[in-house]
Amino acid sequence: MTVFKTRARAALFGAAALSLAPYAAAEAAEPLRICASSVEAPYSQAKAQGFENKIAIAVAQAMGREAEFVWSDKPAIYLVRDYLDKNACDVVFGVDSDDERVLATKPYFRTGYVFVTPADGPEIGSSWEDAAKPEYSRFAVRFSTPAEQILKYAGKYEENLSYNLSMVNFEDKRNKYTQVPADKLVNEVVNGDADMAIAFASDVARYVKSASKPLRMTMIRDDFARSDGMKIPLHFDQAIGVRKDDAKLRDELNAAIDKAKSQIDETLSAEGIPTLEPNG
């Protein structure tokens, strides 16, 4: 009888252990360490309020892992160098799919540069050349972006240079990352200080959606080229970056992107970001 009870108890405990095994495995799964900036709104902000933070949580859940944000108080451009490459974290969301610093996943969405204009104004075309029309004279753009290049080819860069520098209080850009805040680009159009903003859709969609004055976003066609014929891309696939030797994690993330697609799409829609079909 004692032997039977012992065997029965062992069998019962064995069955219980097997039934709890998936839960134990889930608890044992390492968190997904996500490199994140706390000052990169609307992408990434403290308390995980950025839209990339929400996508990161959805992808981590699809992997059966907890999202663990490793926060930086610097702009996101420093995340690869100062965090990913130093093994402080393992993934960076929102990299271009051809970013040479990282091994990138498949794209989880694609978007591009837009014209932001008052909704009650004349409709604008989708060509970069529309910026050259005489009715547009003042443009809000971010530094060192294709938007600046558009102004140069439209012949309106020099006359806007002082205005754009004024948006950062003429702060010296040398040896320091200085950038026009995305919400300011939109507010300049709302206030009538700029006829148009030219910006990456992900930068400004949140602020266009919440603006006190109705605005229009017009996607610019991806056919912008320099005078020598070299293309300047205006549409970009957005991916997740890992260290170049971490193909295993890259493949796991690719599977999770497929699994979390509906949540990713819902987040982008709620943010108001116009999307295109990814190339990848």
MILUMKOL-615185 format. One line per 2 residues: number of its first residue (from 1); their letters; for each residue x, y, z of N, C-alpha, C. Coordinates in steps of 0.02 Angstrom, whole numbers. Last residue first. Layout:
NUM	A	X:Y:Z:X:Y:Z:X:Y:Z; ...
This chain:
280	GN	514:2246:-2434:546:2185:-2411:499:2128:-2401; 433:2351:-2464:471:2321:-2519:498:2253:-2500
278	PE	265:2371:-2398:338:2365:-2390:370:2333:-2452; 147:2487:-2453:165:2416:-2454:241:2409:-2448
276	LT	124:2620:-2333:133:2595:-2401:149:2521:-2397; 22:2722:-2224:71:2668:-2238:69:2649:-2311
274	PI	7:2863:-2122:-10:2832:-2186:43:2781:-2205; -29:2863:-1952:25:2859:-2000:1:2828:-2065
272	GE	-111:2873:-1842:-127:2914:-1900:-74:2913:-1954; -109:2796:-1731:-61:2851:-1733:-76:2898:-1791
270	AS	-199:2699:-1767:-216:2743:-1712:-171:2805:-1710; -121:2637:-1867:-184:2670:-1884:-205:2719:-1830
268	LT	-19:2583:-1790:-3:2632:-1841:-65:2671:-1862; -93:2493:-1710:-54:2546:-1679:-39:2601:-1730
266	ED	-144:2406:-1807:-190:2445:-1766:-154:2504:-1733; -26:2348:-1855:-68:2389:-1900:-116:2433:-1861
264	IQ	14:2278:-1741:57:2330:-1769:16:2377:-1813; -92:2188:-1728:-80:2238:-1675:-36:2295:-1700
262	SK	-75:2114:-1845:-137:2151:-1835:-129:2204:-1781; 57:2059:-1829:41:2106:-1882:-22:2147:-1869
260	AK	115:1967:-1745:88:2028:-1715:63:2079:-1766; 164:1869:-1831:113:1851:-1781:79:1912:-1752
258	DI	261:1937:-1905:202:1908:-1938:146:1895:-1889; 348:1968:-1799:317:2023:-1838:255:1997:-1874
256	AA	391:1843:-1759:347:1880:-1715:313:1938:-1751; 474:1807:-1864:415:1767:-1851:365:1805:-1808
254	NL	572:1907:-1846:535:1903:-1909:470:1863:-1899; 623:1872:-1721:585:1934:-1728:544:1934:-1792
252	ED	690:1756:-1754:635:1753:-1706:591:1815:-1711; 788:1809:-1839:738:1762:-1866:678:1755:-1819
250	RL	861:1889:-1747:829:1920:-1807:774:1874:-1834; 911:1790:-1663:861:1837:-1637:825:1871:-1695
248	KA	998:1731:-1757:947:1692:-1723:891:1737:-1697; 1091:1828:-1793:1041:1807:-1842:984:1767:-1810
246	DD	1187:1919:-1732:1130:1890:-1696:1074:1870:-1744; 1290:1994:-1778:1303:1923:-1767:1245:1886:-1734
244	KR	1246:2125:-1781:1258:2090:-1845:1270:2015:-1837; 1111:2158:-1668:1182:2156:-1684:1194:2111:-1743
242	VG	958:2218:-1747:994:2180:-1695:1068:2183:-1713; 818:2322:-1784:889:2307:-1790:915:2267:-1731
240	IA	669:2313:-1874:700:2307:-1808:773:2288:-1818; 610:2436:-1995:625:2369:-1971:651:2372:-1900
238	QD	528:2515:-2127:548:2519:-2057:554:2449:-2028; 564:2577:-2287:542:2519:-2247:570:2527:-2177
236	FH	524:2736:-2354:571:2694:-2316:534:2637:-2282; 531:2860:-2480:492:2808:-2448:541:2759:-2415
234	LP	624:2939:-2539:575:2973:-2497:529:2924:-2461; 795:2938:-2594:733:2904:-2575:689:2946:-2530
232	IK	862:3007:-2727:858:3023:-2656:792:2992:-2632; 958:2937:-2859:894:2944:-2825:904:2962:-2752
230	MG	1059:3021:-2974:1057:2978:-2915:994:2990:-2875; 1064:3115:-3076:1023:3056:-3086:1019:3010:-3026
228	DS	1125:3232:-3051:1167:3181:-3083:1129:3115:-3092; 1029:3303:-2983:1043:3323:-3052:1086:3272:-3088
226	RA	936:3177:-2892:982:3233:-2897:994:3249:-2971; 761:3136:-2880:830:3120:-2900:871:3184:-2904
224	FD	614:3061:-2828:657:3119:-2820:729:3100:-2836; 505:2978:-2820:540:2984:-2884:586:3045:-2885
222	DR	393:2935:-2735:463:2916:-2725:502:2918:-2790; 278:3068:-2699:300:3011:-2739:375:2998:-2730
220	IM	221:3109:-2538:260:3130:-2596:284:3068:-2634; 60:3114:-2468:120:3075:-2479:156:3097:-2543
218	TM	-4:3244:-2378:-1:3217:-2446:64:3180:-2456; -112:3286:-2250:-47:3255:-2266:-51:3225:-2335
216	RL	-191:3432:-2191:-190:3379:-2242:-118:3353:-2249; -280:3487:-2044:-223:3487:-2090:-228:3428:-2137
214	PK	-382:3589:-1943:-377:3531:-1989:-320:3539:-2039; -309:3644:-1791:-336:3664:-1857:-330:3604:-1904
212	SA	-252:3585:-1686:-312:3625:-1672:-345:3650:-1736; -199:3414:-1710:-192:3486:-1721:-258:3523:-1709
210	SK	-193:3278:-1701:-217:3314:-1642:-216:3389:-1651; -141:3239:-1826:-205:3212:-1803:-235:3253:-1746
208	VY	-18:3302:-1826:-68:3321:-1876:-137:3299:-1853; 41:3232:-1725:28:3302:-1714:-21:3330:-1766
206	RA	54:3103:-1777:20:3113:-1713:-2:3186:-1705; 132:3127:-1894:63:3104:-1899:24:3117:-1834
204	VD	268:3163:-1893:218:3215:-1883:146:3191:-1879; 355:3055:-1910:373:3110:-1866:313:3152:-1846
202	SA	296:2976:-2008:297:2951:-1939:315:3006:-1889; 321:3053:-2125:253:3045:-2098:252:3022:-2026
200	FA	443:3176:-2130:430:3105:-2131:365:3093:-2094; 395:3333:-2209:420:3292:-2154:407:3218:-2166
198	IA	370:3496:-2235:389:3436:-2272:424:3391:-2221; 239:3611:-2211:294:3573:-2182:308:3514:-2228
196	MD	190:3771:-2273:193:3698:-2280:249:3671:-2236; 193:3901:-2240:142:3881:-2288:136:3805:-2290
194	AD	212:3949:-2070:239:3913:-2128:181:3896:-2175; 131:4018:-1986:199:4042:-1994:235:4008:-2051
192	GN	7:3971:-1958:13:4011:-2019:83:4040:-2028; -11:3882:-1857:-10:3953:-1839:-4:3999:-1900
190	VV	-2:3761:-1926:-64:3779:-1891:-67:3854:-1879; 133:3765:-1964:80:3767:-2015:14:3787:-1984
188	EN	194:3759:-1840:210:3815:-1884:158:3822:-1940; 150:3638:-1790:122:3700:-1761:138:3761:-1805
186	VL	230:3549:-1864:157:3551:-1874:128:3617:-1849; 357:3578:-1812:344:3581:-1884:270:3589:-1898
184	KD	336:3549:-1678:345:3619:-1698:335:3627:-1773; 335:3412:-1673:272:3448:-1659:276:3521:-1680
182	AP	470:3383:-1699:419:3366:-1748:354:3404:-1736; 598:3505:-1671:549:3458:-1645:492:3446:-1695
180	VQ	744:3510:-1763:680:3544:-1754:630:3492:-1727; 898:3471:-1680:846:3455:-1728:782:3493:-1711
178	TY	1066:3439:-1654:1013:3488:-1647:961:3475:-1700; 1198:3367:-1583:1138:3349:-1621:1083:3399:-1604
176	KN	1354:3446:-1606:1297:3434:-1563:1237:3416:-1607; 1454:3493:-1688:1473:3453:-1630:1416:3440:-1582
174	RK	1352:3624:-1747:1416:3590:-1749:1430:3555:-1683; 1237:3698:-1738:1229:3626:-1750:1295:3588:-1749
172	DE	1194:3826:-1628:1247:3800:-1671:1240:3724:-1677; 1032:3893:-1633:1082:3854:-1596:1131:3823:-1645
170	FN	928:3976:-1670:993:3986:-1701:1049:3949:-1664; 813:3922:-1614:844:3980:-1582:916:3991:-1606
168	VM	758:3833:-1697:799:3805:-1643:840:3861:-1610; 692:3914:-1785:651:3865:-1748:691:3827:-1695
166	SL	789:3984:-1851:754:4018:-1796:712:3970:-1755; 825:3899:-1952:870:3906:-1894:836:3940:-1836
164	NY	716:3924:-2037:724:3859:-2006:771:3861:-1947; 743:4060:-2073:680:4041:-2039:688:3974:-2004
162	SL	864:4049:-2139:860:4088:-2077:797:4069:-2038; 823:3968:-2251:875:3947:-2204:869:3983:-2137
160	NE	739:4007:-2350:709:3977:-2291:759:3961:-2236; 816:4052:-2453:768:4100:-2424:734:4073:-2362
158	EY	887:3935:-2483:922:3993:-2454:873:4041:-2421; 786:3848:-2538:823:3832:-2478:852:3894:-2444
156	KG	717:3850:-2655:689:3888:-2599:727:3876:-2534; 731:3770:-2768:757:3839:-2769:734:3881:-2712
154	AY	702:3641:-2766:645:3685:-2782:667:3758:-2784; 819:3589:-2721:803:3578:-2792:743:3620:-2814
152	KL	810:3632:-2588:867:3653:-2629:850:3646:-2703; 695:3569:-2543:697:3642:-2546:753:3666:-2590
150	IQ	739:3436:-2551:683:3458:-2592:683:3534:-2599; 836:3436:-2451:857:3427:-2521:801:3450:-2569
148	EA	756:3448:-2338:803:3502:-2354:825:3498:-2427; 694:3324:-2347:654:3385:-2352:698:3445:-2368
146	PT	791:3228:-2321:771:3239:-2391:728:3302:-2400; 889:3313:-2192:838:3265:-2215:825:3276:-2289
144	SF	956:3410:-2113:991:3350:-2140:943:3295:-2159; 823:3469:-2008:890:3474:-2036:915:3406:-2061
142	RV	650:3480:-2059:702:3460:-2012:770:3461:-2047; 550:3624:-2106:582:3559:-2119:631:3543:-2063
140	AF	429:3730:-2163:458:3704:-2101:485:3634:-2116; 435:3861:-2281:431:3789:-2268:463:3772:-2201
138	RS	362:3984:-2379:394:3969:-2315:381:3897:-2297; 300:3986:-2503:364:4022:-2495:399:4006:-2430
136	YE	190:3940:-2624:223:3916:-2563:291:3950:-2557; 149:3990:-2743:106:4003:-2685:136:3978:-2619
134	PK	240:3946:-2841:249:4013:-2811:205:4026:-2750; 305:3780:-2821:250:3824:-2843:256:3891:-2807
132	AA	394:3689:-2773:422:3747:-2809:368:3796:-2831; 328:3583:-2723:354:3630:-2674:381:3694:-2708
130	DE	305:3504:-2832:250:3547:-2811:273:3598:-2759; 412:3421:-2845:415:3484:-2882:358:3531:-2864
128	WS	377:3305:-2784:419:3351:-2746:422:3419:-2779; 205:3267:-2815:274:3272:-2839:314:3320:-2795
126	SG	72:3268:-2783:115:3220:-2747:188:3220:-2771; -7:3430:-2761:7:3368:-2795:55:3325:-2755
124	IE	-127:3499:-2648:-60:3498:-2676:-48:3431:-2710; -274:3598:-2640:-242:3532:-2639:-174:3537:-2674
122	PG	-281:3752:-2550:-283:3715:-2613:-248:3648:-2606; -346:3739:-2379:-308:3770:-2434:-313:3729:-2497
120	DA	-400:3672:-2276:-445:3718:-2312:-409:3755:-2368; -296:3602:-2220:-347:3564:-2256:-394:3609:-2296
118	PT	-130:3661:-2240:-197:3671:-2212:-250:3635:-2253; -7:3527:-2257:-36:3591:-2276:-104:3600:-2243
116	VF	133:3435:-2275:81:3450:-2225:56:3521:-2239; 192:3310:-2380:178:3381:-2374:123:3389:-2321
114	VY	297:3175:-2325:232:3204:-2342:237:3280:-2343; 393:3026:-2348:389:3098:-2336:323:3126:-2362
112	GT	327:2865:-2293:371:2911:-2329:362:2983:-2310; 328:2690:-2246:295:2754:-2255:345:2802:-2287
110	RF	300:2524:-2196:334:2570:-2242:294:2634:-2246; 330:2399:-2069:287:2445:-2107:331:2489:-2151
108	YP	417:2300:-2043:351:2292:-2013:304:2348:-2035; 536:2215:-2148:500:2276:-2129:435:2259:-2092
106	KT	640:2090:-2070:595:2110:-2123:560:2174:-2102; 780:2158:-1975:726:2111:-1988:691:2130:-2053
104	AL	956:2190:-1996:886:2212:-1992:838:2155:-2007; 1098:2216:-1911:1064:2164:-1950:990:2176:-1942
102	VR	1171:2384:-1924:1137:2328:-1890:1119:2273:-1939; 1224:2485:-1998:1251:2475:-1930:1225:2411:-1897
100	ED	1158:2505:-2116:1219:2464:-2117:1248:2451:-2048; 992:2496:-2150:1039:2526:-2102:1100:2481:-2095
98	DS	888:2457:-2229:955:2453:-2258:1008:2486:-2213; 774:2482:-2158:790:2412:-2172:859:2403:-2202
96	DV	796:2599:-2026:784:2587:-2097:808:2516:-2113; 724:2560:-1865:782:2574:-1908:762:2565:-1981
94	GF	624:2534:-1769:620:2593:-1812:682:2610:-1850; 704:2469:-1621:647:2474:-1666:653:2537:-1709
92	VV	835:2369:-1578:817:2439:-1589:761:2441:-1640; 886:2248:-1457:849:2266:-1517:837:2342:-1518
90	DC	963:2229:-1339:970:2182:-1395:933:2202:-1459; 1074:2314:-1226:1008:2294:-1246:1017:2256:-1313
88	AN	1206:2324:-1203:1163:2347:-1149:1090:2327:-1162; 1302:2294:-1297:1265:2239:-1267:1223:2261:-1207
86	KD	1355:2395:-1369:1387:2381:-1305:1350:2328:-1265; 1272:2409:-1477:1339:2384:-1490:1377:2367:-1425
84	LY	1157:2464:-1409:1155:2399:-1443:1225:2370:-1451; 1216:2586:-1349:1178:2536:-1312:1180:2467:-1346
82	DR	1287:2674:-1430:1298:2677:-1358:1263:2621:-1319; 1252:2643:-1566:1322:2651:-1544:1331:2642:-1469
80	VL	1111:2637:-1562:1151:2582:-1589:1222:2586:-1561; 1068:2760:-1503:1052:2696:-1472:1096:2639:-1497
78	YI	1082:2885:-1556:1139:2859:-1518:1127:2788:-1492; 964:2922:-1613:1020:2911:-1658:1080:2880:-1622
76	AP	872:2953:-1512:877:2884:-1535:935:2871:-1581; 942:3066:-1389:903:3051:-1449:918:2981:-1475
74	KD	956:3011:-1215:982:3043:-1275:937:3028:-1334; 922:2939:-1108:895:3007:-1109:923:3047:-1167
72	SW	869:2771:-1127:921:2821:-1136:888:2889:-1135; 818:2616:-1055:806:2685:-1073:869:2726:-1079
70	VF	766:2470:-1103:828:2497:-1077:831:2570:-1100; 620:2381:-1071:650:2439:-1103:713:2461:-1066
68	EA	566:2228:-1102:606:2262:-1051:642:2320:-1085; 428:2132:-1129:465:2189:-1156:500:2224:-1098
66	ER	435:1956:-1111:417:2020:-1083:459:2075:-1115; 385:1835:-1235:434:1867:-1192:408:1934:-1166
64	GM	322:1775:-1339:315:1745:-1273:364:1773:-1223; 324:1842:-1455:380:1797:-1444:374:1760:-1378
62	AQ	217:1924:-1440:212:1873:-1492:269:1823:-1486; 270:2011:-1345:217:1965:-1326:209:1909:-1376
60	AV	359:2081:-1429:385:2041:-1373:333:1990:-1351; 266:2146:-1512:313:2098:-1540:342:2053:-1486
58	AI	201:2230:-1419:163:2180:-1457:208:2126:-1486; 307:2310:-1377:273:2268:-1328:234:2213:-1364
56	AI	337:2375:-1498:387:2332:-1466:355:2285:-1415; 223:2451:-1515:238:2398:-1563:288:2349:-1533
54	KN	240:2539:-1409:181:2495:-1411:192:2437:-1459; 358:2604:-1447:356:2566:-1384:298:2517:-1384
52	EF	315:2668:-1561:362:2613:-1568:365:2571:-1504; 233:2766:-1505:201:2713:-1544:249:2655:-1557
50	GQ	267:2803:-1331:277:2812:-1402:247:2754:-1442; 256:2773:-1198:198:2805:-1229:208:2817:-1304
48	AK	338:2718:-1095:321:2679:-1155:260:2707:-1191; 383:2800:-998:321:2764:-984:295:2728:-1045
46	AQ	461:2910:-1117:457:2881:-1050:387:2853:-1038; 448:2865:-1291:446:2912:-1236:444:2875:-1170
44	SY	463:2857:-1464:480:2825:-1400:483:2878:-1346; 398:2929:-1568:419:2860:-1575:425:2825:-1508
42	PA	370:3063:-1573:317:3019:-1550:336:2945:-1551; 494:3072:-1442:423:3074:-1462:419:3093:-1536
40	EV	615:3039:-1378:609:3034:-1450:535:3029:-1471; 663:3022:-1250:654:3091:-1274:644:3092:-1350
38	SS	699:2899:-1209:643:2929:-1172:625:2998:-1199; 738:2769:-1321:750:2838:-1299:688:2864:-1264
36	AC	789:2600:-1301:736:2650:-1311:757:2717:-1284; 815:2432:-1336:848:2497:-1331:796:2551:-1347
34	IR	748:2300:-1250:735:2347:-1305:771:2413:-1291; 757:2135:-1220:787:2198:-1199:787:2248:-1258
32	LP	638:2027:-1179:667:2057:-1239:692:2127:-1220; 676:1912:-1044:641:1970:-1073:676:1994:-1136
30	EA	683:1734:-1062:717:1798:-1048:677:1856:-1078; 573:1619:-992:596:1654:-1052:627:1721:-1034
28	AE	519:1567:-878:592:1564:-884:618:1602:-944; 385:1577:-897:414:1617:-844:490:1621:-851
26	AA	372:1484:-999:356:1554:-1014:388:1600:-962; 407:1369:-930:449:1391:-986:437:1464:-1002
24	AY	302:1363:-839:370:1371:-814:416:1396:-869; 199:1342:-928:199:1403:-889:269:1416:-861
22	PA	231:1217:-982:228:1275:-1027:231:1341:-988; 229:1136:-859:290:1149:-897:286:1209:-943
20	LS	117:1098:-794:141:1166:-780:202:1184:-822; 101:969:-837:48:1017:-853:71:1088:-842
18	LA	215:911:-782:208:915:-855:156:967:-874; 184:921:-647:243:955:-673:239:963:-748
16	AA	72:838:-641:65:910:-625:123:949:-653; 131:716:-671:80:744:-716:72:818:-705
14	GF	215:704:-559:243:706:-626:195:736:-676; 124:698:-455:169:755:-458:200:762:-528
12	LA	65:577:-491:24:637:-488:68:699:-493; 173:490:-482:140:499:-547:100:563:-548
10	AR	199:504:-346:250:523:-395:220:535:-463; 81:451:-295:98:521:-280:150:546:-330
8	AR	92:322:-341:35:363:-363:51:437:-353; 206:280:-274:206:283:-348:150:328:-373
6	TK	158:292:-143:218:330:-164:220:337:-240; 51:206:-144:39:277:-131:98:319:-155
4	FV	118:86:-169:68:110:-216:57:185:-207; 197:73:-54:229:79:-120:181:108:-170
2	TM	96:60:41:141:118:44:175:130:-23; 42:-60:0:0:0:0:44:63:0
